[in-house]
C-alpha cells in the first residue's frame, strides 16, 4: 500500500473514502491515508498530475519521518524531484548496502541523475547483488579519468571487487593505483583503507612480509583520523598474519586486545572471537576456545 497525507490530495471525496475504507481498500494511519494497490490502479490514473505530485511529496515526508529512505526516494522520484531522491539515497547508502533492501537501492539509484557518488554506491550494490560486470563498467568510467576527484575511490572499489572474484593480479593493480591516488590527493582515509585492502590481497598471494608492511603503514593513518572500525579490521588482519606465521601467542595477544576495543561491531567481534578461539584450541585451551566459539556465533547473529 502507498500512503498520502490527505485523501483530498488525490481528489477523493469523503464519501468515497468511507466506501473504500469499508471494503478494506483504504486505511487511516498515523501518517495519513494508505491506499491499496487495487484502488490505486483504478483511481490514480484519473487524478490530475499536480495533485499526484503533491501527494507523492506528502508521502515522501511521511516516509522520511518514519526513517524509510527507500520509500522516501520512490515518492520523490514520482514527484519529479530526482535530485532530492538521489540525496536521500546517498545519505542512507552505507546502511542500505548491508540491508535486505539492497536490490531496491540499486533499482532507485539507476533512475536518478548520475553522479560520481551515486555511481560508486550503485557499483557496490550491483557487485553485492552478483552483477559485478555492471558495477565494473560504472567504475571504469571514473577510474580512467585522471582528473576525477573520486578516481581513487573507484580504484579501491574495483580492487575490492577483483579480490572477491579472487582475481588477485587485477586487484593488486587497482589497489596500488588507489594508494597512489590517495597519496597524491593527501587523503589519509583513502590511503589507509587502500593499504589495508592491499594487505589482504598480498596475504592471499602468500607475500606475508609485504602484507604486514602495508598494515604497519595503514594503522597509523587510521589512528590519525579516528577511522576506528577500519583500524579494528586492520589490526585483525595483522593478527591473521601472525596465524599464518604460526605465531599463535602473538596472534592471541593481538586478538585479546581487540576484544576490549569499543569500535568493533558485531561482525568484527564475531571474527575476533572465532580466531581467538582457534588460537586457544591450538594452544591447548579447548574449554576457553569452545566458549569463545559460542560467543562468536551470538555476535554473528547480531550482525
MARNULUM-927467 format. One line per field, with one value per residue (C-alpha): residue in three letters; x, y, z. Coordinates in steps of 0.5 Angstrom, whole numbers, plus 500, padded with zeros to 3 digits. Layout:
N
type: ala ...
x: X ...
y: Y ...
z: Z ...
***
This chain:
303
type: unk unk unk unk unk unk unk unk unk unk unk unk unk unk unk unk unk unk unk unk unk unk unk unk unk unk unk unk unk unk unk unk unk unk unk unk unk unk unk unk unk unk unk unk unk unk unk unk unk unk unk unk unk unk unk unk unk unk unk unk unk unk unk unk unk unk unk unk unk unk unk unk unk unk unk unk unk unk unk unk unk unk unk unk unk unk unk unk unk unk unk unk unk unk unk unk unk unk unk unk unk unk unk unk unk unk unk unk unk unk unk unk unk unk unk unk unk unk unk unk unk unk unk unk unk unk unk unk unk unk unk unk unk unk unk unk unk unk unk unk unk unk unk unk unk unk unk unk unk unk unk unk unk unk unk unk unk unk unk unk unk unk unk unk unk unk unk unk unk unk unk unk unk unk unk unk unk unk unk unk unk unk unk unk unk unk unk unk unk unk unk unk unk unk unk unk unk unk unk unk unk unk unk unk unk unk unk unk unk unk unk unk unk unk unk unk unk unk unk unk unk unk unk unk unk unk unk unk unk unk unk unk unk unk unk unk unk unk unk unk unk unk unk unk unk unk unk unk unk unk unk unk unk unk unk unk unk unk unk unk unk unk unk unk unk unk unk unk unk unk unk unk unk unk unk unk unk unk unk unk unk unk unk unk unk unk unk unk unk unk unk unk unk unk unk unk unk unk unk unk unk unk unk
x: 500 502 501 499 498 490 486 484 491 488 482 478 471 470 464 469 474 469 466 474 475 469 472 479 482 484 487 488 494 498 502 496 492 494 491 491 495 488 485 491 491 484 483 490 490 484 488 491 498 499 495 499 506 503 501 508 511 507 508 516 516 512 517 523 519 519 526 525 530 528 520 522 526 521 516 521 522 515 514 519 525 530 536 533 531 539 541 536 539 547 546 543 547 552 547 543 548 548 540 535 533 540 536 531 537 540 534 533 540 539 533 537 541 548 554 561 558 552 556 560 555 551 557 558 551 551 557 554 548 552 552 560 560 555 559 566 563 561 567 572 569 571 578 580 579 586 582 576 577 573 578 582 575 573 580 579 572 575 580 575 571 577 579 572 573 580 583 589 593 588 586 594 594 587 589 596 593 588 594 598 592 591 598 597 591 594 588 589 583 583 590 589 583 587 593 589 586 592 595 589 591 598 597 592 598 603 607 606 612 609 602 605 609 602 598 604 603 595 594 598 594 587 589 591 584 580 578 576 573 577 583 580 580 587 589 585 589 595 593 592 599 601 597 600 607 605 606 600 602 603 596 592 595 593 586 585 587 582 576 577 576 569 570 569 562 558 562 569 567 565 571 576 573 573 580 582 578 582 589 587 585 591 595 591 586 580 575 576 576 569 566 569 566 559 560 563 556 552 556 555 547 547 551
y: 500 507 513 520 526 527 524 531 531 525 528 523 526 524 519 515 515 512 507 505 504 500 495 495 499 505 505 511 511 516 518 519 515 508 507 499 498 496 502 506 503 505 512 515 515 520 524 531 531 537 533 527 530 534 527 524 530 529 521 523 527 522 516 521 522 514 513 510 513 508 509 517 516 513 518 524 521 520 527 529 531 527 531 530 523 522 526 521 515 517 520 513 509 506 503 500 496 492 491 487 493 493 491 497 501 499 500 507 509 507 512 518 523 520 523 520 519 515 511 509 507 503 500 497 495 491 488 485 483 479 484 485 486 492 495 495 498 504 505 504 511 514 511 512 520 522 529 526 527 520 516 513 511 508 504 502 499 496 493 490 487 484 481 478 475 472 476 478 481 485 487 489 494 497 498 500 505 507 508 513 517 518 520 525 528 528 523 519 516 513 511 508 504 502 500 495 492 492 488 483 481 481 476 472 472 469 475 476 481 486 485 486 492 495 494 498 504 503 503 510 513 510 513 520 521 516 511 507 501 500 501 495 491 492 490 484 483 484 478 474 475 472 466 465 465 460 466 463 467 474 473 471 478 482 479 480 487 488 485 491 496 499 501 493 492 485 483 485 482 475 475 477 471 466 467 468 461 458 460 458 451 450 453 447 451 448 450 457 456 453 458 464 460 460 468 469 466 470 476 474 474 481 483
z: 500 499 504 503 508 506 501 498 495 491 489 493 497 504 502 497 502 507 502 500 508 509 503 506 501 505 512 516 520 524 518 513 509 506 499 497 490 487 489 487 480 479 482 481 473 474 479 476 475 480 486 485 485 492 494 493 496 503 502 502 508 512 510 512 519 519 517 511 506 500 501 501 495 491 492 491 484 483 485 480 485 482 486 492 491 490 496 500 498 498 505 507 502 507 512 506 503 509 509 505 501 497 491 492 493 486 482 485 484 477 476 479 475 475 480 482 489 486 481 487 491 485 483 490 491 484 486 492 488 484 478 478 471 471 477 474 468 472 476 470 467 474 475 467 469 472 474 477 485 486 482 488 491 484 484 491 490 483 487 493 487 484 491 492 485 487 481 485 480 478 485 486 480 482 490 488 484 489 494 489 488 496 497 491 494 501 503 509 510 503 503 510 507 501 504 509 503 499 505 505 497 499 504 499 495 500 501 508 509 504 507 514 512 509 515 519 515 515 522 524 518 521 528 526 523 528 523 528 525 520 525 528 522 520 527 526 519 523 528 522 519 526 525 518 521 527 532 536 542 539 535 541 545 539 539 546 546 540 545 549 543 543 536 534 531 531 525 528 534 531 527 533 538 533 531 538 540 534 538 544 542 538 545 549 552 549 554 553 546 546 550 545 539 542 544 536 534 538 536 528 530 532 526
***
